[in-house]
Amino acid sequence: MSVNLTRREFSMLGAAGLLSLAGGSLVTRTARGAMRRSLAAPYFKWQPIGTSAAAAFGEGGNTLVVWSKNEALLVDTKNAPFGGPLRREALAGGAEAAGGGAPAGAALTLVVNTHHHADHTGGNLAFTKDLRVLAHEKAKARVLTQVDRYTGAIKGAVSQLGRSDNPAAKDLMQEFGELADKVGELKAEQFAPTESMGSEKELKIGDVKVVMRHVGAGHTDNDIFLHFPDLNLIQTGDLLFHKNHPFMDRPAGANTDGWINSVRRIIDLCNDKTVVLPGHGELTDVSGLRAQIHYFEVVRSAVAKAVKDGKTLQEIKQLDLTEFRDYGLTQIKPLLLGAMYEEQTEKK
């Protein structure tokens, strides 16, 4: 059995995302003007991580940018129309947040997707034309099936910005409107990663070592987490929903045993000073990873008891989860409980 999400549920989770064509051939003179203006008023909230990395929050999964010498790496590209603004702000916004540490000549040389979900890959369109975009070998096929979600979201981008209280939103409205006019020209391949990896890949960005690992299915069957040992920094992707209810994508291979194992493998790389950037939620440390395991243990136990007590699926979706009442992404909770119910009943 699997949790079959409706289009409404995917939209509710942000999986439909929004889309950006910036950086590609469809960028017009008006759009380029919006790019220049957005640098003066960054759209994203940038938070420094030391002096050579920064995180961008909002409009999908958390994004990380790391730079050294004249090279920079960007991890996850957010919901689709925001790939363009993200690319324009990545070094300028990140460097400003981190005290201006990015060299003047630094340029993005690699983009990594931690997994295929649209709130982490929708912005790929702003990068794939001229940059390497790396993901796990199972991610590309899943990305290629999501083009309707990417393109469908473009049509709502301008109205979303119109409702936004972000002061920089107005600078993007004309750009996004022009993108919407050209939605029929998009191809699935424009969103797809251009390179793939298996269980592990190691490389350097300038002088900074990067180790990327996939240790089995957890949140999906194509999760990657990135370890920067020189910076004592880890980007988990959606293997960590910090103080948020996690989305469990069973049709894409998610399972709690594998998820817990993946988090334990990340914990093995940490000390008490390791900075951990989750896929969703604020910056944390190893305690956030331990809390993710605790969450699964508690909720699995609650679901198992409910199943034993003969509760229906709909009743289980409404379980209170008192300990986690303050967690965000409450709209995901019934989906997560339903997925755990299916996992437990399938095992039986």
C-alpha positions in Angstrom: 0.0 0.0 0.0 1.0 3.6 -0.5 -0.2 7.1 0.4 -1.6 8.4 -2.9 -1.5 12.2 -2.7 -4.1 14.2 -4.5 -3.1 17.3 -6.5 -4.5 19.4 -3.6 -2.4 17.6 -1.1 0.7 18.1 -3.1 -0.1 21.7 -3.5 -0.7 22.0 0.2 2.7 20.5 1.0 4.4 22.9 -1.5 5.4 20.0 -3.7 3.7 21.7 -6.7 5.9 24.7 -5.9 6.4 27.7 -8.2 8.7 28.0 -11.0 11.5 30.2 -12.4 13.0 30.5 -15.9 15.5 33.1 -14.9 19.0 32.4 -16.1 17.7 30.7 -19.3 16.9 31.9 -22.8 13.4 33.2 -21.7 14.8 36.0 -19.5 13.8 39.3 -21.0 15.1 42.9 -20.6 12.3 43.5 -18.1 13.2 40.4 -16.1 16.9 41.5 -16.1 15.8 44.8 -14.6 14.0 43.0 -11.9 17.1 41.0 -11.2 19.1 44.1 -10.6 16.5 45.5 -8.3 16.2 42.3 -6.3 19.9 42.5 -5.4 19.2 45.8 -3.7 16.3 44.3 -1.8 16.9 40.5 -1.4 13.8 38.4 -1.5 15.1 35.6 0.7 16.1 35.7 4.4 19.8 34.9 4.5 21.5 33.6 7.6 25.3 33.3 7.9 27.0 30.0 8.8 30.5 31.1 9.7 32.3 33.3 7.2 32.1 31.1 4.1 28.5 29.7 4.1 25.0 31.0 4.4 21.4 29.6 4.3 18.4 31.0 2.5 15.0 30.4 4.0 11.5 30.6 2.5 9.7 29.4 -0.7 10.5 25.8 -0.3 13.2 23.8 1.3 16.2 25.5 2.9 19.0 26.4 0.6 22.7 26.3 1.4 25.5 28.2 -0.4 29.2 27.6 0.4 32.1 29.3 -1.2 35.9 29.1 -1.2 38.4 30.9 -3.4 36.6 31.5 -6.7 34.1 28.6 -6.4 30.7 28.2 -4.9 28.3 25.4 -4.3 24.5 25.7 -3.9 22.3 23.1 -2.4 18.6 22.9 -3.3 16.8 25.3 -5.6 13.5 25.9 -3.9 10.1 26.2 -5.5 10.3 26.9 -9.2 9.8 30.6 -9.9 12.2 31.4 -7.2 15.2 29.7 -8.8 16.0 32.9 -10.7 16.0 35.2 -7.6 17.9 32.6 -5.7 20.6 32.4 -8.3 20.9 36.2 -8.4 21.1 36.5 -4.6 23.2 33.4 -3.8 26.6 34.9 -3.5 25.6 38.5 -2.9 23.0 37.8 -0.3 25.0 35.0 1.3 28.2 37.0 1.5 26.4 40.0 2.9 24.9 37.8 5.6 28.2 36.2 6.4 30.1 39.5 6.6 31.0 39.9 2.9 33.2 36.8 2.8 32.7 35.7 -0.7 35.5 36.7 -3.1 34.6 39.3 -5.7 35.3 36.8 -8.5 33.5 33.8 -7.0 31.0 32.0 -9.2 28.6 29.1 -8.7 30.2 26.0 -10.1 27.9 23.2 -8.8 24.3 22.8 -7.7 23.1 19.8 -5.7 19.6 18.5 -5.2 19.2 16.6 -1.9 16.2 14.8 -3.4 13.6 15.1 -6.1 10.7 17.0 -4.4 9.6 20.1 -6.2 10.3 22.5 -3.4 14.0 21.4 -3.6 14.2 21.1 -7.5 11.7 23.5 -8.9 14.3 26.2 -9.3 16.6 23.9 -11.3 15.4 25.6 -14.4 17.4 28.6 -13.5 20.6 26.6 -13.4 20.5 23.6 -15.7 21.3 25.5 -18.9 24.8 26.4 -18.0 25.7 24.7 -14.6 26.2 21.2 -13.3 23.2 20.0 -11.3 23.9 16.9 -9.3 21.5 14.5 -7.6 21.2 10.8 -6.7 20.8 8.5 -9.6 17.2 7.7 -8.7 16.2 11.4 -8.6 16.2 12.3 -12.3 13.4 9.9 -13.3 11.2 11.2 -10.5 11.9 14.8 -11.5 10.9 14.1 -15.1 7.4 13.1 -13.9 6.8 16.4 -12.1 6.8 18.8 -15.0 3.0 19.4 -14.7 3.5 20.4 -11.1 6.3 22.8 -12.0 4.5 24.4 -14.9 1.1 24.5 -13.3 2.6 26.5 -10.4 3.8 29.2 -12.7 0.3 30.3 -13.4 -0.2 31.2 -9.7 3.1 32.8 -9.1 2.0 36.4 -9.7 -1.1 36.2 -7.6 1.0 34.6 -4.8 3.4 37.5 -4.9 0.5 39.9 -4.9 -0.5 38.4 -1.5 3.0 38.5 -0.1 4.1 40.9 2.6 7.7 40.6 1.4 8.8 44.1 0.3 10.8 42.6 -2.5 7.9 40.7 -4.0 6.7 43.5 -6.2 10.0 43.4 -8.1 9.3 39.9 -9.2 5.7 40.2 -10.4 6.4 41.3 -14.0 9.2 38.8 -14.3 7.0 36.0 -13.2 4.2 37.1 -15.4 6.4 37.0 -18.4 7.5 33.5 -17.4 3.9 32.4 -17.2 3.3 33.6 -20.7 6.0 31.1 -21.9 5.0 28.1 -19.8 4.1 26.1 -22.9 7.7 26.2 -24.1 9.1 24.3 -21.1 10.4 20.8 -21.2 10.7 18.3 -18.4 14.5 18.0 -19.1 15.0 21.6 -18.1 14.2 20.7 -14.5 16.3 17.5 -14.4 19.7 17.2 -12.8 22.5 16.9 -15.3 24.7 14.6 -13.3 24.1 11.7 -10.9 25.8 9.9 -8.0 25.4 6.6 -6.2 26.1 6.0 -2.6 29.0 8.5 -2.1 30.8 11.3 -3.9 33.6 13.5 -2.6 34.9 16.7 -4.2 36.2 20.2 -3.3 34.8 23.6 -3.7 38.0 25.7 -3.6 39.7 24.5 -0.4 36.5 23.2 1.2 36.0 19.4 1.2 32.5 18.2 0.4 31.3 14.6 1.0 27.9 13.6 -0.3 26.2 10.4 0.9 23.1 8.3 0.2 22.7 5.5 2.8 19.3 4.1 1.6 15.7 5.1 1.4 14.4 7.4 4.2 12.4 10.4 3.3 12.5 9.2 -0.3 14.6 6.7 -2.2 17.1 9.3 -3.4 18.1 11.3 -0.3 21.5 12.9 -0.2 23.1 14.6 2.8 26.2 16.8 2.5 29.1 16.9 5.0 31.5 19.8 5.0 34.2 18.5 7.5 36.3 21.6 7.2 33.4 23.8 8.2 31.9 21.3 10.7 28.6 21.7 8.8 26.0 19.3 7.5 23.1 19.9 5.2 20.5 17.1 5.7 17.9 17.8 3.1 14.5 16.5 4.2 16.0 13.8 6.4 15.5 16.4 9.1 12.3 18.4 9.6 13.4 20.4 12.6 10.5 21.1 14.9 8.1 20.4 12.0 6.0 17.4 11.2 7.8 15.4 8.4 6.4 14.4 5.1 6.8 10.7 4.4 6.7 9.9 0.7 5.9 6.2 0.6 5.3 6.1 -3.1 8.9 7.3 -3.5 10.3 4.7 -1.1 10.0 6.4 2.3 10.2 4.2 5.4 10.8 5.0 9.0 13.4 2.3 9.6 15.6 3.7 6.7 14.9 7.3 7.8 16.1 6.6 11.3 19.1 4.8 10.0 20.0 7.8 7.8 19.7 10.2 10.7 21.9 8.0 12.8 24.5 8.0 10.1 24.5 11.8 10.1 24.8 11.8 13.9 27.9 9.7 13.6 29.5 12.7 11.7 28.6 15.3 14.4 30.2 16.7 17.5 28.7 19.2 19.9 29.7 22.1 17.7 28.4 20.8 14.3 26.0 23.1 12.6 23.1 21.3 11.0 20.9 22.8 8.3 17.7 20.9 8.0 15.5 20.6 4.9 12.8 22.5 6.8 13.1 24.5 10.0 15.8 26.6 11.6 19.5 25.9 12.0 20.2 23.4 14.7 22.9 21.0 15.9 23.1 17.3 16.8 20.3 17.7 19.3 17.9 18.4 16.4 18.9 15.1 14.8 18.3 13.2 18.0 14.9 14.9 18.3 14.0 13.6 14.8 14.7 10.0 15.9 12.7 10.6 19.1 9.8 11.9 17.0 9.6 8.8 14.9 9.9 6.5 17.9 7.1 8.3 19.8 4.8 8.6 16.8 5.3 5.0 15.6 4.5 3.8 19.1 1.3 5.9 19.2 0.2 4.6 15.8 1.0 1.0 16.8 -1.1 1.3 19.9 -4.0 2.8 17.9 -3.8 0.0 15.4 -3.9 -2.6 18.2 -6.9 -0.8 19.7 -8.7 -1.2 16.5 -8.8 2.5 15.5 -9.6 3.3 11.8 -7.3 5.1 9.5 -9.3 8.3 9.8 -9.2 8.1 13.6 -5.4 7.6 13.5 -5.0 10.6 11.2 -6.5 12.7 14.0 -4.2 11.5 16.8 -3.3 14.3 19.1 0.5 13.8 19.4 0.5 16.0 22.5 4.3 16.1 22.8 4.6 17.7 19.4 1.7 20.2 19.6 4.1 23.1 19.0 5.5 21.6 15.8 5.0 23.4 12.5 3.7 22.1 9.1 0.5 20.9 10.9 -1.1 20.2 7.5 1.4 17.3 7.0 0.5 15.6 10.3 -2.5 13.6 9.1 -0.6 12.5 6.0 2.4 11.4 8.1 0.0 9.4 10.5 -1.7 7.8 7.5 1.7 6.8 6.0 2.8 5.3 9.3 -0.5 3.4 9.6 0.0 2.0 6.2 3.6 1.1 7.0 2.5 -0.8 10.2 -0.4 -2.6 8.6 1.7 -3.6 5.6 4.3 -5.1 8.0 1.6 -7.2 9.6 
